[in-house]
Amino acid sequence: MTKNPTIVVFDIGNVLIRWDMHFLYESFFPDRAATQAFIDETGLADWNLQQDMGRDWKEAEDDLIGQFPHYEQEIRAFRARWHDTVPGVIAGTVLIKERLEEQGVPLYAITNFAADTFAEAQARFPTLKAFRDIVISGDEKVIKPDPVIYQRLLERNGLEAADCLFIDDSEKNVDGARAVGMHAHHFRSPYWLAEDLKRHGFAM
């Protein structure tokens, strides 16, 4: 790709808002190692991805509790206390997004997120509403890095992949965006994001 992008496409979790299930389970386990052991034993990360693909929470809870009945309280807490996993925004990235908004840069988002929890996150964090379009995996029943989810944003909005710079904290999701022809940035910090935006021709 030789031309600079003119459109920015954000991921949400751990790019614009902080998300980590360890924040919730700190109140259940004595230390991070014990928390991680619980997450690994129950396969909680992969289990959560199924809700990102649209699975109903009750069905999900019943399934996992059936396998790990001794963890019923902890499993039910995931949805009941979901907001404990999201302590706040990543302020530096929000500031970058606001600068782009002020310049009239078209902003979009693609996120792996359950539809209901994303609606709750938008209610908490108004910055998550300020996009021309948001492709939410829980609505689309497909998650990154499947090429379908990137193509859905492009086709729905009449966008060219080469005009878009996609930002995500997951390297495999970044690779997925590049595979469909987007520019992409592997997010590590707001500082490096701002530097890469400048490199791509955006005023920072």
C-alpha positions in Angstrom: 0.0 0.0 0.0 1.5 3.3 -1.0 -1.2 5.9 -0.1 -1.8 7.0 3.4 -5.1 6.0 5.1 -7.8 8.7 5.7 -10.1 6.6 7.9 -9.4 5.3 11.4 -11.0 2.1 12.7 -10.7 1.4 16.5 -10.9 -1.7 18.6 -12.5 -1.0 21.9 -11.3 -3.2 24.7 -7.7 -2.4 25.9 -7.5 0.3 23.3 -10.2 2.8 24.4 -11.3 1.2 27.6 -9.4 -1.0 30.0 -10.7 -4.6 30.3 -9.3 -7.4 32.3 -11.2 -10.2 34.1 -8.5 -10.3 36.8 -9.9 -7.1 38.1 -13.2 -8.8 39.0 -11.6 -12.0 40.5 -9.2 -10.2 42.8 -12.0 -10.3 45.3 -12.4 -14.1 45.0 -8.8 -15.3 45.1 -5.8 -14.5 47.3 -3.5 -13.5 44.5 -3.0 -13.3 40.7 -1.6 -16.8 40.4 -4.7 -18.3 42.0 -6.9 -16.2 39.8 -5.1 -17.3 36.7 -5.3 -20.9 37.8 -9.1 -20.5 38.0 -9.3 -18.9 34.6 -7.1 -21.6 33.0 -9.0 -24.5 34.7 -12.4 -23.3 33.6 -11.3 -22.1 30.1 -12.9 -18.8 31.0 -11.3 -16.8 28.2 -12.6 -19.1 25.5 -15.9 -19.3 27.2 -16.2 -15.6 27.2 -15.5 -15.5 23.4 -18.6 -17.5 22.8 -20.7 -14.6 24.3 -18.7 -12.3 22.0 -20.1 -14.5 19.2 -23.7 -14.0 20.4 -24.3 -16.9 22.8 -26.9 -16.2 25.5 -25.5 -15.6 29.0 -27.9 -18.0 30.7 -27.0 -20.8 28.3 -23.3 -20.0 28.8 -23.5 -20.0 32.6 -25.5 -23.2 32.8 -23.0 -24.9 30.6 -19.9 -23.9 32.6 -21.5 -24.4 36.0 -22.5 -27.9 34.8 -18.8 -28.6 34.3 -17.5 -26.7 37.4 -20.4 -26.7 40.0 -17.9 -25.8 42.8 -17.2 -22.5 41.0 -20.9 -21.5 40.5 -20.5 -18.2 42.5 -17.4 -17.2 40.5 -19.0 -18.0 37.2 -22.2 -16.2 37.8 -20.2 -13.2 39.0 -18.7 -12.7 35.5 -21.9 -11.3 34.1 -23.5 -10.0 37.3 -20.4 -8.0 38.1 -19.1 -7.5 34.6 -18.4 -3.8 35.2 -15.7 -4.7 37.7 -13.7 -6.0 34.7 -13.8 -2.5 33.1 -12.3 0.1 35.5 -12.2 3.0 33.1 -11.0 4.5 29.8 -7.5 4.6 28.5 -7.3 8.4 28.7 -4.4 8.9 26.2 -6.2 7.0 23.5 -9.5 8.9 24.1 -7.6 12.1 23.7 -6.2 10.9 20.4 -9.6 9.9 19.3 -10.9 13.4 20.2 -8.2 15.0 18.2 -9.1 13.0 15.2 -12.8 13.9 15.6 -11.9 17.6 15.7 -10.1 17.2 12.4 -13.1 15.5 10.8 -11.4 12.2 10.4 -14.0 9.5 9.7 -14.0 7.1 12.8 -15.3 3.6 12.9 -15.0 0.6 15.3 -14.8 -3.2 15.1 -15.0 -4.9 18.5 -15.2 -8.4 19.9 -17.9 -7.8 22.5 -21.2 -9.3 23.7 -24.0 -7.0 22.5 -25.6 -6.4 25.9 -22.4 -5.6 27.7 -21.3 -3.3 24.9 -24.5 -1.3 25.3 -23.8 -1.0 29.0 -20.2 0.1 28.2 -21.6 2.8 25.9 -23.9 4.1 28.6 -20.9 4.4 31.0 -18.4 5.8 28.4 -20.0 8.3 25.9 -16.8 8.2 23.8 -17.9 4.8 22.6 -20.9 6.3 20.9 -19.0 8.7 18.7 -18.4 6.6 15.7 -20.0 6.6 12.2 -20.5 2.8 12.6 -19.6 0.1 15.0 -19.4 -3.6 14.1 -20.1 -5.6 17.2 -19.2 -9.3 17.1 -22.1 -10.2 19.4 -24.6 -8.8 16.9 -22.7 -10.2 13.8 -22.1 -13.7 15.3 -18.5 -13.6 14.1 -15.3 -12.4 15.8 -11.9 -11.0 14.8 -9.7 -12.1 13.2 -12.2 -13.7 10.8 -12.1 -11.7 7.6 -15.9 -11.6 7.5 -16.1 -9.0 10.3 -13.7 -6.6 8.7 -15.5 -7.0 5.3 -18.8 -6.3 7.0 -17.6 -2.9 8.1 -16.2 -2.1 4.6 -19.3 -3.3 2.7 -21.8 -1.8 5.1 -20.2 1.7 4.8 -18.9 1.6 1.3 -15.3 1.8 2.4 -12.0 0.8 0.7 -9.7 -1.3 2.9 -6.7 0.7 1.7 -8.2 3.9 3.1 -8.5 2.5 6.6 -6.0 2.3 9.5 -7.2 -0.4 12.0 -6.0 -0.3 15.6 -6.1 -3.3 17.9 -4.2 -4.6 21.0 -4.2 -8.2 19.6 -1.5 -9.0 17.0 -3.7 -11.7 15.4 -6.5 -9.2 14.9 -4.0 -6.7 13.4 -2.8 -9.4 11.0 -6.5 -10.2 10.1 -7.0 -6.5 9.2 -3.9 -6.5 7.0 -5.0 -9.7 5.3 -8.1 -7.9 4.0 -6.0 -4.9 2.8 -6.2 -2.5 5.7 -3.3 -0.6 7.2 -3.0 -1.7 10.8 -1.4 -0.7 14.1 -0.7 -3.1 17.0 -1.7 -1.0 20.0 0.8 -1.0 23.0 0.4 2.6 24.3 -1.2 5.9 23.3 2.3 7.3 22.7 3.2 4.8 20.0 -0.3 5.1 18.5 0.2 8.8 18.1 3.6 8.3 16.5 2.2 5.8 14.1 -0.8 8.0 13.2 1.7 10.8 12.4 3.7 8.4 10.2 0.5 7.6 8.3 -0.1 11.3 7.7 -2.6 12.2 10.5 -2.0 15.5 12.4 -1.2 14.8 16.0 
